[in-house]
Amino acid sequence: MEILVRETGRLPMQKTTCSPKPERKSLEGRETINTDSDMKKDYVLSVADTIRQQLLCQTPMSVLCSWGALHGFTATVCKGMATLMFKVNGRLFKGHVLIAYNEMDYYEIYLKDNNGIRQLHPEACFDQLCEVIDEAIERGDNPEEYAEFCEQEKAKLLRGEIG
């Protein structure tokens, strides 16, 4: 298996699989893709960059901060689809979020951690990305419970217990 690597100023690209323990390459600031793949590297980078831009434009900065997802965006291929992958450290989920562009012009959203990978949403539109991901990794589906959690965290912050 031949791997092509070159420096880039755009999103890093790495070979990965959607299995629980993918082959990992630590290549910050580089592109990597399996040359056996049918998917063109420039296409994957372009799609992943578009996903990243849509996610960042539609998601408030405070929400991105609550996910712990301010950096580490990676272009990859998952299940034969161009994918944006990033690490999160949310209240409800810690691991990787994968947003894959399918041929139906929708996004498939996956969560991957040490327990494996699971599909979060099979057909999300770009304007649903923030809502779907935030509910799964940070906010949950109970607004009152999340508001109480936020108030408790705010009180800890004001008391100097977290910094």
WOPE-V975522 format. One line per field, one symbol per residue. phi: phi as a letter, one per 20 degrees, with the letter a starting at -180 (. if undefined). Layout:
phi=???
This chain:
phi=.eddcbfbeegfccfbceegcffdcecgmcdbbfffffefgfffffffffggfffffedfgffgffemdebnfcebcclmcfbdcbeccefdbcqdddddeefemcdedcdcbfepcceebebeegedggffffffdcemddgfffffgfffffffffenecb
